[in-house]
Amino acid sequence: MDTEIHPPLAGSCHCGAVRLTLPFAPTTATSCNCTLCRRVGGIWAYFDYGAVTIDGHPEYTESYLWGDRTLKTIRCKNCGIVTHWEPIEAVAGARHGVNLRNFEPAFLDTVAVRHLDGADTWEFLD
């Protein structure tokens, strides 16, 4: 009998209107200190664009464009929680980031979080 607890690959915004299901459990994620990420407090895991199932998007979401305008940050219209970001153009090789803060804390504990200096050098600090 398998007694190991497997973290669920499903998460949601605070109110549950936007639900995310990952295609697999990431092993690493990024915590960035750029002007946007430090305010959002996101821990980002990256996936091929379209690989993550996102229910409630776009009907319950709105987006924010900033900087070089290559991606949009998505949040729930109801509770305001940032769920993910996605590229403006879905070209071959595009990816999107999922905010792992929308998943159970035990799931996030299984992921190695790297710290990126997005405020200055764009280099990893670890």
C-alpha positions in Angstrom: 0.0 0.0 0.0 1.3 3.5 -0.9 1.3 5.6 2.2 3.2 8.5 0.7 1.2 11.7 0.6 1.2 13.2 -2.9 0.6 17.0 -3.0 -2.4 17.9 -5.1 -1.7 19.6 -8.4 -4.8 21.8 -8.1 -5.0 25.3 -6.6 -7.2 28.4 -6.8 -7.4 32.0 -6.0 -8.9 32.9 -2.6 -12.5 32.9 -3.6 -12.2 29.8 -5.9 -13.4 31.5 -9.1 -10.1 30.9 -10.9 -8.8 27.3 -10.6 -5.4 26.0 -11.8 -4.4 22.4 -12.4 -0.7 21.7 -13.1 0.4 19.1 -15.6 3.1 17.9 -13.2 4.7 19.0 -9.9 7.5 21.4 -10.5 10.8 20.8 -8.7 12.0 24.4 -8.8 10.3 27.8 -8.7 11.4 31.5 -8.6 10.9 34.2 -6.1 11.7 37.5 -7.7 12.3 41.0 -6.2 11.4 43.1 -9.2 8.9 45.9 -8.6 5.9 43.8 -9.5 6.8 40.4 -8.1 7.8 41.8 -4.7 4.4 43.4 -4.3 2.5 40.4 -5.5 4.6 38.0 -3.3 4.4 35.3 -6.0 6.5 32.2 -6.2 6.5 31.3 -9.9 6.7 27.9 -11.5 7.0 27.8 -15.3 5.2 25.7 -17.8 4.8 25.5 -21.5 2.0 27.9 -22.5 -1.3 26.0 -22.5 0.0 23.1 -20.4 -1.8 24.3 -17.3 -5.5 24.0 -17.1 -7.1 27.3 -15.9 -10.8 27.2 -15.1 -12.5 30.6 -14.8 -10.1 32.3 -17.1 -10.9 34.7 -18.9 -14.4 35.1 -17.6 -13.4 35.8 -13.9 -10.0 37.4 -14.6 -8.4 40.6 -15.6 -4.9 41.4 -16.7 -2.2 43.9 -16.1 0.4 44.9 -18.6 3.7 46.5 -17.5 7.3 47.0 -18.6 8.2 45.6 -22.0 4.7 44.4 -22.5 5.6 40.9 -23.4 3.5 39.3 -20.7 0.3 40.0 -18.8 -0.2 39.3 -15.1 -3.6 37.8 -14.4 -5.7 38.2 -11.3 -9.2 37.2 -10.2 -11.8 40.0 -10.7 -13.5 39.0 -7.5 -10.8 38.5 -4.8 -7.9 40.2 -6.5 -5.4 37.4 -6.1 -2.8 37.0 -8.8 -2.9 33.5 -10.2 -0.5 33.5 -13.1 1.1 35.4 -16.0 1.0 34.6 -19.6 2.7 35.8 -22.8 1.0 38.4 -25.0 1.9 36.4 -28.0 1.5 32.6 -27.8 4.5 31.8 -30.1 6.3 28.5 -30.3 8.2 27.9 -27.1 6.2 30.4 -25.1 5.7 29.6 -21.4 3.7 31.0 -18.6 4.2 31.3 -14.9 1.9 30.0 -12.2 1.8 31.6 -8.7 2.4 28.6 -6.4 1.0 30.7 -3.5 -2.4 29.6 -4.8 -1.7 26.0 -3.7 -1.5 24.3 -0.3 1.6 25.3 1.7 2.6 21.6 2.0 2.8 21.5 -1.8 5.1 24.6 -1.9 7.3 23.0 0.7 8.2 20.3 -1.9 9.6 22.8 -4.4 13.1 24.3 -4.3 12.6 28.1 -4.5 15.4 30.1 -6.2 15.8 33.8 -5.6 16.1 36.1 -8.6 17.4 39.7 -8.4 14.9 41.0 -10.9 15.3 44.5 -9.4 18.8 45.0 -10.6 21.1 42.3 -12.0 18.6 39.7 -13.3 20.9 37.0 -11.8 20.0 34.3 -9.3 21.2 35.2 -5.8 21.6 31.6 -4.6 
